[in-house]
Amino acid sequence: MKTITESKNFLYLLTVCVVVSLILNVSLIYTLCSTKGKVSSGVEELSDELECLRDEKISFAIPIDTTVTMPIKETVVVDIPYYGKLAVPFEANLNVPIKTEVKIDKTLEEIGLGDLIDRVIELIQKYGKL
């Protein structure tokens, strides 16, 4: 009699374990499926954003503040009254300050990153659909 009761208790325990395992498995499968859906929509959104990024303009300015030394070597002809013309050699180094700003407005396609963006989109679409 005792063995039948122990068998029933053991069977009841196994049944509870199986039910708990089923509940956990179903909840894990649901979580995985919903996560896959979110990731899939995120990958599509990222792909669209990268596609739009290709035509986006990038603007930046590079300030240049420097001094350039320019050597000058000339012969200057000076007209002197009573003596005529006199050639005077002139040699000097002039420091010319340069302060400017170089502005660049380009799209990523013009810079040459269009192929890279295409490759990234291709990889995202390839591995995002797994």
C-alpha positions as CSV (number, residue, x, y, z in Angstrom):
1,M,0.0,0.0,0.0
2,K,2.8,2.3,0.9
3,T,4.4,1.9,-2.6
4,I,1.2,2.9,-4.4
5,T,1.0,6.1,-2.4
6,E,4.7,6.8,-3.0
7,S,4.2,6.1,-6.7
8,K,1.2,8.5,-6.8
9,N,3.2,11.2,-5.0
10,F,6.1,10.7,-7.4
11,L,3.8,10.8,-10.4
12,Y,2.2,14.0,-9.0
13,L,5.6,15.5,-8.5
14,L,6.6,14.6,-12.1
15,T,3.4,16.1,-13.4
16,V,4.0,19.3,-11.6
17,C,7.6,19.5,-13.0
18,V,6.3,18.8,-16.5
19,V,3.7,21.6,-16.2
20,V,6.2,24.1,-14.8
21,S,8.6,23.1,-17.6
22,L,5.9,23.6,-20.2
23,I,5.0,27.0,-18.8
24,L,8.6,28.1,-18.8
25,N,9.2,26.8,-22.4
26,V,6.1,28.6,-23.7
27,S,7.1,31.9,-22.0
28,L,10.6,31.6,-23.3
29,I,9.4,30.9,-26.9
30,Y,7.0,33.8,-26.7
31,T,9.8,36.1,-25.4
32,L,12.2,34.9,-28.2
33,C,9.6,35.5,-30.9
34,S,8.7,39.0,-29.7
35,T,12.4,39.9,-29.4
36,K,13.0,38.6,-32.9
37,G,10.2,40.8,-34.2
38,K,11.5,43.8,-32.4
39,V,15.0,43.2,-33.7
40,S,13.7,42.6,-37.3
41,S,11.8,45.9,-37.3
42,G,14.9,47.6,-35.8
43,V,17.1,46.2,-38.5
44,E,14.7,47.5,-41.2
45,E,14.6,50.9,-39.6
46,L,18.4,51.0,-39.4
47,S,18.6,50.0,-43.0
48,D,16.3,52.8,-44.0
49,E,18.2,55.4,-41.9
50,L,21.5,54.4,-43.5
51,E,19.9,54.7,-47.0
52,C,18.8,58.3,-46.1
53,L,22.2,59.0,-44.6
54,R,23.8,58.5,-48.0
55,D,22.2,61.8,-49.3
56,E,22.7,63.7,-46.1
57,K,25.0,66.7,-46.4
58,I,28.0,67.1,-44.1
59,S,29.2,70.6,-43.5
60,F,32.3,71.5,-41.6
61,A,34.9,74.3,-41.6
62,I,38.6,74.1,-41.0
63,P,40.1,77.3,-39.6
64,I,43.5,78.1,-40.9
65,D,45.6,80.7,-39.0
66,T,49.2,80.6,-40.1
67,T,52.1,82.8,-41.4
68,V,53.7,82.1,-44.7
69,T,57.2,83.3,-45.4
70,M,57.6,84.5,-49.0
71,P,61.1,85.2,-50.3
72,I,61.2,88.1,-52.7
73,K,64.2,88.7,-55.0
74,E,63.8,91.6,-57.4
75,T,65.8,94.2,-59.2
76,V,64.0,97.5,-59.0
77,V,64.8,100.2,-61.5
78,V,64.7,103.6,-60.0
79,D,64.8,106.8,-62.1
80,I,67.2,109.3,-60.4
81,P,67.3,112.9,-61.7
82,Y,70.6,114.0,-63.1
83,Y,72.1,110.5,-63.1
84,G,69.5,108.5,-65.1
85,K,68.2,105.1,-64.2
86,L,69.8,103.0,-61.5
87,A,69.1,99.3,-60.9
88,V,68.9,98.5,-57.2
89,P,68.8,94.8,-56.1
90,F,66.1,94.1,-53.6
91,E,66.0,90.9,-51.5
92,A,63.8,90.3,-48.5
93,N,61.7,87.7,-46.8
94,L,58.1,88.9,-46.1
95,N,56.0,87.2,-43.5
96,V,52.4,87.1,-44.8
97,P,49.7,86.3,-42.2
98,I,47.0,84.1,-43.5
99,K,43.8,83.7,-41.6
100,T,41.0,82.0,-43.4
101,E,38.4,79.2,-43.1
102,V,37.9,76.4,-45.5
103,K,34.3,75.3,-45.8
104,I,33.4,71.8,-47.1
105,D,29.8,70.8,-48.0
106,K,29.6,67.3,-49.3
107,T,27.3,64.3,-49.2
108,L,28.6,60.9,-48.0
109,E,28.1,59.7,-51.6
110,E,30.4,62.5,-52.9
111,I,33.0,61.8,-50.2
112,G,33.1,58.2,-51.4
113,L,31.3,56.4,-48.6
114,G,28.3,55.3,-50.7
115,D,29.8,51.9,-51.4
116,L,30.6,51.4,-47.7
117,I,27.0,52.3,-46.8
118,D,25.7,49.8,-49.4
119,R,27.9,47.1,-48.0
120,V,26.7,47.8,-44.4
121,I,23.1,47.8,-45.5
122,E,23.7,44.5,-47.3
123,L,25.3,42.9,-44.2
124,I,22.5,44.2,-42.0
125,Q,19.8,42.8,-44.3
126,K,21.7,39.5,-44.7
127,Y,22.4,38.8,-41.0
128,G,19.4,40.6,-39.6
129,K,17.0,38.1,-41.2
130,L,18.4,35.1,-39.4
